[in-house]
Amino acid sequence: MSCSVHDAVRLERLGIPTAAIGTEPFVDEALEQARVLGMPAYRMVLLPHPVQLLTTPELHALADAALPEIVARLVVQADRSGKGSGCSQTP
C-alpha cells in the first residue's frame, strides 16, 4: 500500500485529486506513509479485508459500495491543510 500512498501524495501535490484504495489491516501503514511524506491528512478509501476470498458478485458489490466515495474524492477538492488524520472506510 505504501506505493499507492506515495503515488497519491505526489499527484495530490500536483493538484490532481486521488482516491487510493486499500484494505483495513493496512490503515496504520498508510497513515504513517502519508505522514512521512508530509501529507498527514491524506485519507485512503478503505475496504474490508480480505478481498481475495470474495466471489465476483461480492467483489462487484464492494466496488459498487465504494464508488460514491471514490468519485467524490476525484471531483471535490480535498482539504490539503495537513491538519487531519485517519482514513475513511467503506462498509
C-alpha positions in Angstrom: 0.0 0.0 0.0 2.9 2.4 0.5 3.4 2.8 -3.2 -0.2 3.7 -3.6 0.1 6.3 -0.8 3.4 7.6 -2.3 1.9 8.0 -5.7 -1.3 9.6 -4.3 0.6 12.1 -2.3 2.8 13.0 -5.3 -0.3 13.5 -7.5 -2.2 15.5 -4.8 0.8 17.9 -4.5 0.5 18.5 -8.3 -3.2 19.4 -7.7 -4.5 16.1 -9.1 -7.2 14.6 -6.9 -6.7 10.9 -6.0 -8.6 8.1 -4.4 -6.1 5.5 -3.3 -7.8 2.3 -2.1 -6.6 -0.2 0.4 -7.9 -2.7 3.0 -8.4 -2.1 6.7 -5.5 -4.0 8.1 -3.1 -1.7 6.4 -4.5 1.6 7.7 -1.6 2.2 10.1 1.0 1.8 7.4 -1.0 4.1 5.1 -1.3 6.8 7.8 2.4 6.6 8.6 3.4 6.7 5.0 1.3 9.8 4.4 2.7 11.5 7.5 6.3 10.8 6.5 5.6 12.2 3.0 4.3 15.4 4.6 0.6 14.9 4.0 -0.8 13.5 7.3 -4.4 14.5 6.4 -4.4 12.2 3.3 -7.2 9.6 3.6 -7.5 6.4 1.7 -10.7 4.7 0.8 -10.6 1.5 2.9 -12.3 -1.7 2.1 -12.9 -4.7 4.4 -10.2 -7.4 4.4 -9.7 -9.9 2.9 -10.9 -9.2 -0.6 -9.2 -12.2 -2.3 -11.8 -14.6 -0.8 -14.8 -12.8 -2.3 -16.8 -14.1 -5.2 -17.0 -12.0 -8.3 -20.5 -10.8 -7.3 -19.3 -9.9 -3.8 -16.4 -8.0 -5.2 -18.6 -6.1 -7.5 -20.9 -5.2 -4.6 -17.9 -4.0 -2.6 -16.7 -1.9 -5.5 -20.3 -0.5 -6.0 -20.4 0.5 -2.4 -17.0 2.3 -2.6 -17.8 4.0 -5.9 -19.6 7.1 -4.5 -16.7 7.9 -2.2 -14.1 7.4 -4.9 -15.9 9.6 -7.3 -16.4 12.3 -4.6 -12.7 12.3 -4.0 -11.9 12.7 -7.6 -14.3 15.6 -8.3 -14.2 17.5 -5.0 -11.2 19.5 -3.9 -9.9 17.8 -0.7 -8.6 19.7 2.4 -4.8 19.8 1.8 -4.0 21.6 5.1 -2.3 18.5 6.6 -4.1 19.0 9.9 -6.4 16.0 9.8 -5.6 12.3 10.1 -7.2 9.0 9.6 -8.7 7.1 6.7 -12.3 6.7 5.6 -13.9 3.3 5.5 -16.4 1.8 3.1 -18.8 -0.7 4.8 
